Amino acid sequence: MSKLSLLLLAAFGLLAFQACDDVEEIVEEVQPGKGVRGAYILNQGNSYSGLDGTLSFLDFETYGMTHNVFSAANRQSLGEGPQDGVVYGSKLYVSMNGSQLVWVIDPSTRKVVKQIPTAYPQGIKAAGGAVYVANNDGFVSKIDTASLTVVGKVAVGPNPVDMEVRGQYLYTSVSDGYNYNNGYVNGLKVAKVDLRSFAKVSDITVGLNPGKMTQDGNGNLFVVCNGNYSSVAPAIWRIDARDHAATYCPGNIAAAHGDQLFVLTTQTDWLAKTVTVTPAVWNTKHHEEQKDHAWLKASMPVDPVALAVQPSTGQIYATSRSRVSDYTAPGTLTVYERTGTFRNTFATGIEPYAVVFF
């Protein structure tokens, strides 16, 4: 063997050793669906009115919306209270709070693969061969994607809502959301869980009543802290790479993508039955508000529910009620180009609560 071949072999061995070491230290984080084929819209329905949730699908090839795709494929109702979803590997996982289960679905055929019982699931994320579910009973559950069974649970605090994965850690917002009379005193935090040991390692103090979370391309975590719906206004908090947390900007709906954070602040006048919607865009690398972004001048939805950004194109998706505070009528999905200019609006099901790209 030549000297050059020996050097190459040695170099390859060093790289292989380093790669193995990296695998031991870093838990692979799932990347969201690239949105090449379409987007699933999770419509919550209205439990109080006996209206089950539904799935709508926006096909990117035909650019058409199809409703009730789950019930059409399976001849049964989706169930009560869909909360969140993630496409991981060849499956779509949908958390169903009211029905207390996670649907495992083939995203191409919409056929059910399995249903996994779990208590009051809300946010759902995937990483390292597992799917994690924030259970409203105070735990995060771990679902093994090979056996499709719950293989572990960790206590994080009362009423966890949403999650993000950064490196080998899972971050879970803990709202204490049913404790309004005591000021959500046992919330005010994000629980940090080590995915290798599946144990909670710390709590990070954030604002009042933390809920939805999002993450930018720089590893910043953003938490929507909803306040108390009266004297304490909602705000977005940022958790940096060192787990330092601080107020970032006003807002109650947010979605991050690359170096940008898209934010909506909604204020409802219950007597006039109007909603004032104020958009904002932040550069999360330089932490500057982008006051010249075209989205700030675009027409906003009537009563926004959620924001999402298509990973492959940067298009902005805003779901909304079609009428102010109307929780029993079909909603809307408004799509904006990456630049912020309006593209189209589609009808959805009732209370469109989340967008899952496929």
VEXKOLVEX-530626 format. One record per residue (C-alpha): residue in one letter; chain; y, x, z. Coordinates in Angstrom, 1 decimal, decimal comma. Example, Ala and Ser with C-alpha at 12.3 -4.5 7.8 and 13.67 -1.06 7.14 Angstrom:
<r resn="A" chain="A" py="-4,5" px="12,3" pz="7,8"/>
<r resn="S" chain="A" py="-1,1" px="13,7" pz="7,1"/>
END
This chain:
<r resn="M" chain="A" py="0,0" px="0,0" pz="0,0"/>
<r resn="S" chain="A" py="3,4" px="1,3" pz="-0,9"/>
<r resn="K" chain="A" py="6,2" px="2,1" pz="1,6"/>
<r resn="L" chain="A" py="8,3" px="-0,7" pz="0,1"/>
<r resn="S" chain="A" py="5,4" px="-3,2" pz="0,6"/>
<r resn="L" chain="A" py="5,0" px="-2,1" pz="4,2"/>
<r resn="L" chain="A" py="8,8" px="-2,6" pz="4,8"/>
<r resn="L" chain="A" py="8,7" px="-6,0" pz="3,3"/>
<r resn="L" chain="A" py="5,6" px="-7,0" pz="5,3"/>
<r resn="A" chain="A" py="7,3" px="-5,8" pz="8,5"/>
<r resn="A" chain="A" py="10,4" px="-7,8" pz="7,7"/>
<r resn="F" chain="A" py="8,4" px="-10,9" pz="7,0"/>
<r resn="G" chain="A" py="6,6" px="-10,5" pz="10,3"/>
<r resn="L" chain="A" py="9,9" px="-10,2" pz="12,1"/>
<r resn="L" chain="A" py="11,2" px="-13,4" pz="10,4"/>
<r resn="A" chain="A" py="8,0" px="-15,2" pz="11,2"/>
<r resn="F" chain="A" py="8,2" px="-14,2" pz="14,9"/>
<r resn="Q" chain="A" py="11,8" px="-15,3" pz="15,0"/>
<r resn="A" chain="A" py="11,0" px="-18,7" pz="13,3"/>
<r resn="C" chain="A" py="8,2" px="-19,3" pz="15,9"/>
<r resn="D" chain="A" py="10,6" px="-18,5" pz="18,7"/>
<r resn="D" chain="A" py="13,2" px="-20,9" pz="17,3"/>
<r resn="V" chain="A" py="10,6" px="-23,7" pz="17,1"/>
<r resn="E" chain="A" py="9,9" px="-23,2" pz="20,8"/>
<r resn="E" chain="A" py="13,5" px="-23,3" pz="21,8"/>
<r resn="I" chain="A" py="15,0" px="-26,0" pz="19,6"/>
<r resn="V" chain="A" py="13,8" px="-29,6" pz="19,2"/>
<r resn="E" chain="A" py="14,2" px="-30,7" pz="15,6"/>
<r resn="E" chain="A" py="16,7" px="-33,5" pz="15,3"/>
<r resn="V" chain="A" py="16,1" px="-36,3" pz="12,8"/>
<r resn="Q" chain="A" py="18,7" px="-36,6" pz="10,1"/>
<r resn="P" chain="A" py="19,7" px="-40,1" pz="9,3"/>
<r resn="G" chain="A" py="18,5" px="-41,7" pz="6,1"/>
<r resn="K" chain="A" py="20,4" px="-40,3" pz="3,2"/>
<r resn="G" chain="A" py="21,2" px="-43,7" pz="1,9"/>
<r resn="V" chain="A" py="19,7" px="-43,0" pz="-1,5"/>
<r resn="R" chain="A" py="17,9" px="-46,3" pz="-1,8"/>
<r resn="G" chain="A" py="19,9" px="-48,7" pz="0,3"/>
<r resn="A" chain="A" py="21,1" px="-49,9" pz="3,7"/>
<r resn="Y" chain="A" py="19,5" px="-52,3" pz="6,1"/>
<r resn="I" chain="A" py="21,9" px="-54,5" pz="8,0"/>
<r resn="L" chain="A" py="20,6" px="-55,7" pz="11,4"/>
<r resn="N" chain="A" py="21,9" px="-59,2" pz="12,1"/>
<r resn="Q" chain="A" py="21,6" px="-60,2" pz="15,7"/>
<r resn="G" chain="A" py="21,8" px="-64,0" pz="15,2"/>
<r resn="N" chain="A" py="22,7" px="-65,9" pz="18,3"/>
<r resn="S" chain="A" py="20,3" px="-66,2" pz="21,2"/>
<r resn="Y" chain="A" py="22,3" px="-68,9" pz="23,0"/>
<r resn="S" chain="A" py="22,2" px="-71,1" pz="19,9"/>
<r resn="G" chain="A" py="18,5" px="-70,4" pz="19,2"/>
<r resn="L" chain="A" py="19,3" px="-68,4" pz="16,1"/>
<r resn="D" chain="A" py="16,9" px="-65,4" pz="15,6"/>
<r resn="G" chain="A" py="18,0" px="-62,1" pz="14,2"/>
<r resn="T" chain="A" py="17,5" px="-61,2" pz="10,5"/>
<r resn="L" chain="A" py="17,4" px="-58,2" pz="8,2"/>
<r resn="S" chain="A" py="19,6" px="-58,0" pz="5,1"/>
<r resn="F" chain="A" py="19,2" px="-55,2" pz="2,5"/>
<r resn="L" chain="A" py="21,9" px="-53,7" pz="0,2"/>
<r resn="D" chain="A" py="20,2" px="-52,2" pz="-2,8"/>
<r resn="F" chain="A" py="22,1" px="-49,2" pz="-4,1"/>
<r resn="E" chain="A" py="20,5" px="-49,4" pz="-7,5"/>
<r resn="T" chain="A" py="21,4" px="-53,0" pz="-8,2"/>
<r resn="Y" chain="A" py="24,3" px="-53,0" pz="-5,7"/>
<r resn="G" chain="A" py="23,2" px="-56,4" pz="-4,6"/>
<r resn="M" chain="A" py="22,5" px="-57,9" pz="-1,1"/>
<r resn="T" chain="A" py="19,3" px="-59,6" pz="-0,2"/>
<r resn="H" chain="A" py="18,9" px="-61,6" pz="3,0"/>
<r resn="N" chain="A" py="16,0" px="-62,4" pz="5,3"/>
<r resn="V" chain="A" py="13,9" px="-59,6" pz="3,8"/>
<r resn="F" chain="A" py="11,7" px="-59,2" pz="7,0"/>
<r resn="S" chain="A" py="10,8" px="-62,9" pz="7,2"/>
<r resn="A" chain="A" py="10,1" px="-63,0" pz="3,4"/>
<r resn="A" chain="A" py="7,7" px="-60,0" pz="3,6"/>
<r resn="N" chain="A" py="5,9" px="-61,0" pz="6,8"/>
<r resn="R" chain="A" py="6,2" px="-64,8" pz="6,9"/>
<r resn="Q" chain="A" py="7,5" px="-64,7" pz="10,5"/>
<r resn="S" chain="A" py="10,8" px="-64,4" pz="12,3"/>
<r resn="L" chain="A" py="12,3" px="-61,0" pz="13,1"/>
<r resn="G" chain="A" py="12,8" px="-62,2" pz="16,6"/>
<r resn="E" chain="A" py="15,6" px="-62,2" pz="19,2"/>
<r resn="G" chain="A" py="18,4" px="-59,7" pz="19,4"/>
<r resn="P" chain="A" py="18,0" px="-56,7" pz="17,0"/>
<r resn="Q" chain="A" py="20,1" px="-53,8" pz="18,4"/>
<r resn="D" chain="A" py="19,5" px="-50,6" pz="16,5"/>
<r resn="G" chain="A" py="17,3" px="-48,9" pz="13,9"/>
<r resn="V" chain="A" py="16,3" px="-45,6" pz="12,5"/>
<r resn="V" chain="A" py="14,3" px="-44,5" pz="9,4"/>
<r resn="Y" chain="A" py="12,0" px="-41,6" pz="10,4"/>
<r resn="G" chain="A" py="9,3" px="-40,2" pz="8,2"/>
<r resn="S" chain="A" py="7,9" px="-43,2" pz="6,2"/>
<r resn="K" chain="A" py="8,8" px="-45,9" pz="8,8"/>
<r resn="L" chain="A" py="11,7" px="-48,0" pz="9,9"/>
<r resn="Y" chain="A" py="11,9" px="-48,6" pz="13,7"/>
<r resn="V" chain="A" py="14,0" px="-51,6" pz="14,9"/>
<r resn="S" chain="A" py="14,7" px="-52,3" pz="18,6"/>
<r resn="M" chain="A" py="14,6" px="-55,9" pz="19,6"/>
<r resn="N" chain="A" py="16,3" px="-56,6" pz="22,9"/>
<r resn="G" chain="A" py="15,5" px="-60,2" pz="23,4"/>
<r resn="S" chain="A" py="11,9" px="-60,0" pz="22,0"/>
<r resn="Q" chain="A" py="11,3" px="-56,8" pz="24,1"/>
<r resn="L" chain="A" py="9,6" px="-54,8" pz="21,4"/>
<r resn="V" chain="A" py="10,2" px="-52,2" pz="18,7"/>
<r resn="W" chain="A" py="9,1" px="-53,2" pz="15,2"/>
<r resn="V" chain="A" py="7,5" px="-50,5" pz="13,1"/>
<r resn="I" chain="A" py="8,1" px="-51,4" pz="9,5"/>
<r resn="D" chain="A" py="7,4" px="-49,9" pz="6,1"/>
<r resn="P" chain="A" py="11,0" px="-49,7" pz="4,7"/>
<r resn="S" chain="A" py="9,8" px="-50,0" pz="1,1"/>
<r resn="T" chain="A" py="7,7" px="-53,1" pz="1,5"/>
<r resn="R" chain="A" py="9,3" px="-54,5" pz="4,7"/>
<r resn="K" chain="A" py="5,8" px="-55,2" pz="5,9"/>
<r resn="V" chain="A" py="5,1" px="-54,7" pz="9,6"/>
<r resn="V" chain="A" py="3,0" px="-51,7" pz="10,5"/>
<r resn="K" chain="A" py="3,0" px="-52,3" pz="14,3"/>
<r resn="Q" chain="A" py="4,9" px="-53,9" pz="17,1"/>
<r resn="I" chain="A" py="5,4" px="-51,8" pz="20,3"/>
<r resn="P" chain="A" py="6,1" px="-53,7" pz="23,5"/>
<r resn="T" chain="A" py="9,0" px="-52,1" pz="25,5"/>
<r resn="A" chain="A" py="11,5" px="-53,6" pz="28,0"/>
<r resn="Y" chain="A" py="14,8" px="-54,7" pz="26,6"/>
<r resn="P" chain="A" py="15,3" px="-52,0" pz="24,0"/>
<r resn="Q" chain="A" py="18,8" px="-51,1" pz="22,8"/>
<r resn="G" chain="A" py="19,7" px="-47,8" pz="21,1"/>
<r resn="I" chain="A" py="17,1" px="-45,9" pz="19,2"/>
<r resn="K" chain="A" py="16,9" px="-42,3" pz="18,0"/>
<r resn="A" chain="A" py="14,2" px="-39,9" pz="16,6"/>
<r resn="A" chain="A" py="13,6" px="-36,2" pz="17,0"/>
<r resn="G" chain="A" py="10,7" px="-33,8" pz="17,1"/>
<r resn="G" chain="A" py="8,0" px="-36,2" pz="16,1"/>
<r resn="A" chain="A" py="9,0" px="-38,9" pz="18,5"/>
<r resn="V" chain="A" py="11,2" px="-42,0" pz="18,7"/>
<r resn="Y" chain="A" py="13,3" px="-42,6" pz="21,8"/>
<r resn="V" chain="A" py="14,4" px="-46,0" pz="23,0"/>
<r resn="A" chain="A" py="17,1" px="-46,8" pz="25,5"/>
<r resn="N" chain="A" py="15,7" px="-49,6" pz="27,7"/>
<r resn="N" chain="A" py="18,1" px="-51,8" pz="29,4"/>
<r resn="D" chain="A" py="16,0" px="-51,7" pz="32,6"/>
<r resn="G" chain="A" py="17,2" px="-48,1" pz="33,3"/>
<r resn="F" chain="A" py="14,8" px="-46,0" pz="31,4"/>
<r resn="V" chain="A" py="14,4" px="-44,1" pz="28,1"/>
<r resn="S" chain="A" py="11,0" px="-44,5" pz="26,5"/>
<r resn="K" chain="A" py="9,3" px="-42,0" pz="24,2"/>
<r resn="I" chain="A" py="7,2" px="-43,3" pz="21,4"/>
<r resn="D" chain="A" py="4,7" px="-41,0" pz="19,7"/>
<r resn="T" chain="A" py="5,0" px="-41,5" pz="15,9"/>
<r resn="A" chain="A" py="1,3" px="-40,6" pz="15,3"/>
<r resn="S" chain="A" py="-0,2" px="-43,1" pz="17,7"/>
<r resn="L" chain="A" py="2,7" px="-45,5" pz="17,7"/>
<r resn="T" chain="A" py="2,5" px="-45,9" pz="21,5"/>
<r resn="V" chain="A" py="4,8" px="-45,3" pz="24,4"/>
<r resn="V" chain="A" py="3,8" px="-42,0" pz="25,9"/>
<r resn="G" chain="A" py="6,5" px="-41,4" pz="28,5"/>
<r resn="K" chain="A" py="9,5" px="-42,9" pz="30,3"/>
<r resn="V" chain="A" py="12,4" px="-41,2" pz="32,2"/>
<r resn="A" chain="A" py="14,9" px="-42,9" pz="34,5"/>
<r resn="V" chain="A" py="18,5" px="-42,4" pz="33,4"/>
<r resn="G" chain="A" py="20,5" px="-45,0" pz="35,2"/>
<r resn="P" chain="A" py="21,3" px="-48,8" pz="35,1"/>
<r resn="N" chain="A" py="21,7" px="-50,3" pz="31,6"/>
<r resn="P" chain="A" py="21,6" px="-47,4" pz="29,2"/>
<r resn="V" chain="A" py="23,0" px="-48,4" pz="25,8"/>
<r resn="D" chain="A" py="22,9" px="-45,7" pz="23,1"/>
<r resn="M" chain="A" py="21,8" px="-42,1" pz="22,4"/>
<r resn="E" chain="A" py="22,4" px="-39,0" pz="20,4"/>
<r resn="V" chain="A" py="20,3" px="-35,8" pz="20,1"/>
<r resn="R" chain="A" py="21,9" px="-32,4" pz="20,2"/>
<r resn="G" chain="A" py="19,7" px="-29,3" pz="20,2"/>
<r resn="Q" chain="A" py="16,8" px="-29,9" pz="22,6"/>
<r resn="Y" chain="A" py="18,7" px="-32,5" pz="24,6"/>
<r resn="L" chain="A" py="19,0" px="-36,3" pz="24,4"/>
<r resn="Y" chain="A" py="22,3" px="-37,8" pz="25,6"/>
<r resn="T" chain="A" py="22,2" px="-41,4" pz="26,8"/>
<r resn="S" chain="A" py="25,2" px="-43,6" pz="27,7"/>
<r resn="V" chain="A" py="24,7" px="-45,4" pz="31,0"/>
<r resn="S" chain="A" py="26,9" px="-48,5" pz="31,3"/>
<r resn="D" chain="A" py="25,9" px="-50,3" pz="34,5"/>
<r resn="G" chain="A" py="27,0" px="-53,1" pz="32,2"/>
<r resn="Y" chain="A" py="25,9" px="-56,0" pz="34,4"/>
<r resn="N" chain="A" py="27,9" px="-54,8" pz="37,4"/>
<r resn="Y" chain="A" py="31,3" px="-56,0" pz="36,4"/>
<r resn="N" chain="A" py="32,2" px="-57,3" pz="39,8"/>
<r resn="N" chain="A" py="31,8" px="-53,8" pz="41,3"/>
<r resn="G" chain="A" py="33,6" px="-52,0" pz="38,5"/>
<r resn="Y" chain="A" py="30,5" px="-50,7" pz="36,8"/>
<r resn="V" chain="A" py="30,3" px="-48,2" pz="39,6"/>
<r resn="N" chain="A" py="26,9" px="-46,8" pz="38,8"/>
<r resn="G" chain="A" py="27,7" px="-46,2" pz="35,1"/>
<r resn="L" chain="A" py="30,6" px="-44,0" pz="34,1"/>
<r resn="K" chain="A" py="28,3" px="-41,4" pz="32,8"/>
<r resn="V" chain="A" py="26,1" px="-40,0" pz="30,0"/>
<r resn="A" chain="A" py="22,6" px="-38,9" pz="31,2"/>
<r resn="K" chain="A" py="21,3" px="-35,6" pz="29,7"/>
<r resn="V" chain="A" py="17,5" px="-35,4" pz="29,1"/>
<r resn="D" chain="A" py="15,6" px="-32,2" pz="28,2"/>
<r resn="L" chain="A" py="13,3" px="-33,3" pz="25,4"/>
<r resn="R" chain="A" py="10,8" px="-30,4" pz="26,1"/>
<r resn="S" chain="A" py="10,1" px="-31,5" pz="29,6"/>
<r resn="F" chain="A" py="11,3" px="-35,1" pz="29,1"/>
<r resn="A" chain="A" py="13,2" px="-35,0" pz="32,4"/>
<r resn="K" chain="A" py="16,8" px="-35,8" pz="33,2"/>
<r resn="V" chain="A" py="18,7" px="-32,6" pz="33,9"/>
<r resn="S" chain="A" py="22,3" px="-33,8" pz="34,6"/>
<r resn="D" chain="A" py="24,9" px="-36,6" pz="34,4"/>
<r resn="I" chain="A" py="28,2" px="-36,1" pz="32,5"/>
<r resn="T" chain="A" py="31,1" px="-38,2" pz="33,8"/>
<r resn="V" chain="A" py="32,9" px="-40,2" pz="31,1"/>
<r resn="G" chain="A" py="35,1" px="-43,3" pz="31,0"/>
<r resn="L" chain="A" py="34,4" px="-46,8" pz="32,2"/>
<r resn="N" chain="A" py="31,5" px="-48,8" pz="30,7"/>
<r resn="P" chain="A" py="30,2" px="-46,3" pz="28,1"/>
<r resn="G" chain="A" py="28,3" px="-47,8" pz="25,2"/>
<r resn="K" chain="A" py="27,9" px="-46,8" pz="21,5"/>
<r resn="M" chain="A" py="27,7" px="-43,1" pz="20,7"/>
<r resn="T" chain="A" py="28,2" px="-41,0" pz="17,5"/>
<r resn="Q" chain="A" py="28,0" px="-37,3" pz="16,6"/>
<r resn="D" chain="A" py="30,0" px="-35,3" pz="14,1"/>
<r resn="G" chain="A" py="29,0" px="-32,3" pz="12,0"/>
<r resn="N" chain="A" py="30,3" px="-29,9" pz="14,5"/>
<r resn="G" chain="A" py="28,1" px="-31,0" pz="17,4"/>
<r resn="N" chain="A" py="30,8" px="-33,1" pz="19,1"/>
<r resn="L" chain="A" py="29,5" px="-36,2" pz="20,8"/>
<r resn="F" chain="A" py="31,7" px="-39,2" pz="21,0"/>
<r resn="V" chain="A" py="31,2" px="-42,1" pz="23,4"/>
<r resn="V" chain="A" py="32,9" px="-45,5" pz="23,2"/>
<r resn="C" chain="A" py="33,9" px="-46,4" pz="26,7"/>
<r resn="N" chain="A" py="34,7" px="-50,1" pz="26,7"/>
<r resn="G" chain="A" py="36,8" px="-50,4" pz="29,8"/>
<r resn="N" chain="A" py="36,7" px="-53,6" pz="31,8"/>
<r resn="Y" chain="A" py="38,0" px="-55,9" pz="29,0"/>
<r resn="S" chain="A" py="41,2" px="-56,5" pz="31,0"/>
<r resn="S" chain="A" py="43,2" px="-53,9" pz="32,9"/>
<r resn="V" chain="A" py="41,3" px="-50,9" pz="31,6"/>
<r resn="A" chain="A" py="41,6" px="-50,4" pz="27,8"/>
<r resn="P" chain="A" py="38,7" px="-49,0" pz="25,8"/>
<r resn="A" chain="A" py="38,8" px="-45,3" pz="24,8"/>
<r resn="I" chain="A" py="36,7" px="-42,8" pz="22,9"/>
<r resn="W" chain="A" py="35,5" px="-39,9" pz="25,0"/>
<r resn="R" chain="A" py="34,4" px="-36,5" pz="23,5"/>
<r resn="I" chain="A" py="31,6" px="-34,3" pz="25,0"/>
<r resn="D" chain="A" py="31,9" px="-30,8" pz="23,6"/>
<r resn="A" chain="A" py="29,2" px="-28,2" pz="23,1"/>
<r resn="R" chain="A" py="29,5" px="-27,1" pz="26,7"/>
<r resn="D" chain="A" py="29,2" px="-30,7" pz="28,0"/>
<r resn="H" chain="A" py="32,8" px="-30,9" pz="29,0"/>
<r resn="A" chain="A" py="34,0" px="-34,5" pz="28,6"/>
<r resn="A" chain="A" py="37,5" px="-35,8" pz="28,2"/>
<r resn="T" chain="A" py="39,3" px="-38,8" pz="26,7"/>
<r resn="Y" chain="A" py="39,8" px="-38,2" pz="22,9"/>
<r resn="C" chain="A" py="41,6" px="-41,2" pz="21,5"/>
<r resn="P" chain="A" py="42,0" px="-45,0" pz="21,8"/>
<r resn="G" chain="A" py="39,4" px="-47,2" pz="20,2"/>
<r resn="N" chain="A" py="36,4" px="-49,5" pz="20,8"/>
<r resn="I" chain="A" py="34,4" px="-48,9" pz="17,5"/>
<r resn="A" chain="A" py="33,7" px="-45,5" pz="16,1"/>
<r resn="A" chain="A" py="31,5" px="-43,5" pz="13,6"/>
<r resn="A" chain="A" py="31,6" px="-39,8" pz="12,9"/>
<r resn="H" chain="A" py="30,7" px="-37,9" pz="9,7"/>
<r resn="G" chain="A" py="31,2" px="-34,2" pz="9,0"/>
<r resn="D" chain="A" py="34,7" px="-33,3" pz="10,3"/>
<r resn="Q" chain="A" py="35,9" px="-36,8" pz="10,6"/>
<r resn="L" chain="A" py="35,8" px="-39,6" pz="13,2"/>
<r resn="F" chain="A" py="36,6" px="-43,1" pz="12,0"/>
<r resn="V" chain="A" py="37,9" px="-45,4" pz="14,7"/>
<r resn="L" chain="A" py="38,8" px="-49,1" pz="15,0"/>
<r resn="T" chain="A" py="40,8" px="-50,6" pz="17,8"/>
<r resn="T" chain="A" py="40,5" px="-54,4" pz="18,0"/>
<r resn="Q" chain="A" py="42,7" px="-56,6" pz="20,1"/>
<r resn="T" chain="A" py="41,8" px="-60,3" pz="20,3"/>
<r resn="D" chain="A" py="44,4" px="-63,0" pz="21,0"/>
<r resn="W" chain="A" py="42,1" px="-65,8" pz="22,3"/>
<r resn="L" chain="A" py="44,8" px="-68,5" pz="22,2"/>
<r resn="A" chain="A" py="45,9" px="-67,8" pz="18,7"/>
<r resn="K" chain="A" py="42,4" px="-66,9" pz="17,6"/>
<r resn="T" chain="A" py="43,5" px="-63,8" pz="15,8"/>
<r resn="V" chain="A" py="42,3" px="-60,2" pz="15,9"/>
<r resn="T" chain="A" py="44,6" px="-57,2" pz="15,4"/>
<r resn="V" chain="A" py="42,6" px="-54,3" pz="13,8"/>
<r resn="T" chain="A" py="44,1" px="-50,8" pz="14,0"/>
<r resn="P" chain="A" py="42,2" px="-48,1" pz="12,1"/>
<r resn="A" chain="A" py="42,5" px="-44,3" pz="12,7"/>
<r resn="V" chain="A" py="40,9" px="-41,2" pz="11,3"/>
<r resn="W" chain="A" py="40,6" px="-37,9" pz="13,2"/>
<r resn="N" chain="A" py="39,8" px="-34,4" pz="12,0"/>
<r resn="T" chain="A" py="37,3" px="-33,4" pz="14,7"/>
<r resn="K" chain="A" py="37,4" px="-29,7" pz="13,8"/>
<r resn="H" chain="A" py="41,1" px="-29,3" pz="14,4"/>
<r resn="H" chain="A" py="41,4" px="-32,4" pz="16,6"/>
<r resn="E" chain="A" py="44,3" px="-33,8" pz="14,6"/>
<r resn="E" chain="A" py="44,9" px="-37,4" pz="13,6"/>
<r resn="Q" chain="A" py="44,9" px="-37,8" pz="9,8"/>
<r resn="K" chain="A" py="47,8" px="-40,1" pz="9,3"/>
<r resn="D" chain="A" py="47,8" px="-39,9" pz="5,5"/>
<r resn="H" chain="A" py="44,2" px="-41,1" pz="5,0"/>
<r resn="A" chain="A" py="43,9" px="-44,0" pz="2,5"/>
<r resn="W" chain="A" py="41,7" px="-46,0" pz="4,9"/>
<r resn="L" chain="A" py="44,6" px="-46,6" pz="7,1"/>
<r resn="K" chain="A" py="46,3" px="-48,7" pz="4,4"/>
<r resn="A" chain="A" py="43,1" px="-50,5" pz="3,3"/>
<r resn="S" chain="A" py="42,5" px="-54,2" pz="4,1"/>
<r resn="M" chain="A" py="40,5" px="-54,4" pz="7,3"/>
<r resn="P" chain="A" py="37,7" px="-56,9" pz="8,2"/>
<r resn="V" chain="A" py="38,7" px="-60,0" pz="10,2"/>
<r resn="D" chain="A" py="36,8" px="-59,3" pz="13,4"/>
<r resn="P" chain="A" py="34,9" px="-56,0" pz="13,2"/>
<r resn="V" chain="A" py="31,5" px="-55,4" pz="14,9"/>
<r resn="A" chain="A" py="30,4" px="-52,0" pz="13,9"/>
<r resn="L" chain="A" py="31,1" px="-48,9" pz="11,8"/>
<r resn="A" chain="A" py="28,7" px="-46,6" pz="9,9"/>
<r resn="V" chain="A" py="29,1" px="-43,8" pz="7,4"/>
<r resn="Q" chain="A" py="26,7" px="-43,2" pz="4,6"/>
<r resn="P" chain="A" py="25,4" px="-39,6" pz="5,1"/>
<r resn="S" chain="A" py="25,1" px="-38,6" pz="1,4"/>
<r resn="T" chain="A" py="28,4" px="-40,0" pz="0,1"/>
<r resn="G" chain="A" py="30,7" px="-40,4" pz="3,1"/>
<r resn="Q" chain="A" py="31,3" px="-44,0" pz="2,2"/>
<r resn="I" chain="A" py="32,5" px="-46,1" pz="5,2"/>
<r resn="Y" chain="A" py="30,7" px="-49,3" pz="6,1"/>
<r resn="A" chain="A" py="32,3" px="-51,9" pz="8,4"/>
<r resn="T" chain="A" py="30,5" px="-55,0" pz="9,6"/>
<r resn="S" chain="A" py="32,4" px="-58,0" pz="10,8"/>
<r resn="R" chain="A" py="32,3" px="-61,6" pz="11,8"/>
<r resn="S" chain="A" py="33,7" px="-63,8" pz="8,9"/>
<r resn="R" chain="A" py="35,9" px="-65,8" pz="11,3"/>
<r resn="V" chain="A" py="37,4" px="-64,7" pz="14,6"/>
<r resn="S" chain="A" py="35,0" px="-65,0" pz="17,5"/>
<r resn="D" chain="A" py="32,6" px="-67,1" pz="15,4"/>
<r resn="Y" chain="A" py="29,1" px="-66,0" pz="16,6"/>
<r resn="T" chain="A" py="27,1" px="-68,5" pz="14,6"/>
<r resn="A" chain="A" py="28,4" px="-68,0" pz="11,0"/>
<r resn="P" chain="A" py="27,2" px="-65,4" pz="8,5"/>
<r resn="G" chain="A" py="29,2" px="-62,1" pz="8,8"/>
<r resn="T" chain="A" py="30,4" px="-59,5" pz="6,3"/>
<r resn="L" chain="A" py="29,9" px="-55,9" pz="5,3"/>
<r resn="T" chain="A" py="32,9" px="-54,1" pz="3,8"/>
<r resn="V" chain="A" py="32,4" px="-50,8" pz="1,9"/>
<r resn="Y" chain="A" py="35,1" px="-48,2" pz="1,5"/>
<r resn="E" chain="A" py="34,9" px="-45,1" pz="-0,7"/>
<r resn="R" chain="A" py="34,9" px="-41,7" pz="1,0"/>
<r resn="T" chain="A" py="38,6" px="-41,5" pz="0,4"/>
<r resn="G" chain="A" py="39,1" px="-44,7" pz="2,3"/>
<r resn="T" chain="A" py="39,9" px="-47,0" pz="-0,7"/>
<r resn="F" chain="A" py="38,2" px="-50,5" pz="-0,7"/>
<r resn="R" chain="A" py="35,1" px="-50,9" pz="-2,8"/>
<r resn="N" chain="A" py="33,4" px="-54,3" pz="-2,0"/>
<r resn="T" chain="A" py="32,6" px="-56,9" pz="0,6"/>
<r resn="F" chain="A" py="29,2" px="-58,6" pz="0,9"/>
<r resn="A" chain="A" py="28,0" px="-61,5" pz="3,0"/>
<r resn="T" chain="A" py="25,5" px="-60,6" pz="5,7"/>
<r resn="G" chain="A" py="23,6" px="-62,6" pz="8,3"/>
<r resn="I" chain="A" py="25,0" px="-63,7" pz="11,7"/>
<r resn="E" chain="A" py="26,6" px="-61,0" pz="13,9"/>
<r resn="P" chain="A" py="25,8" px="-57,9" pz="11,8"/>
<r resn="Y" chain="A" py="25,4" px="-55,4" pz="14,6"/>
<r resn="A" chain="A" py="24,1" px="-52,2" pz="12,9"/>
<r resn="V" chain="A" py="23,6" px="-50,5" pz="9,6"/>
<r resn="V" chain="A" py="20,6" px="-48,3" pz="8,9"/>
<r resn="F" chain="A" py="20,5" px="-46,2" pz="5,8"/>
<r resn="F" chain="A" py="17,3" px="-45,7" pz="3,8"/>
END
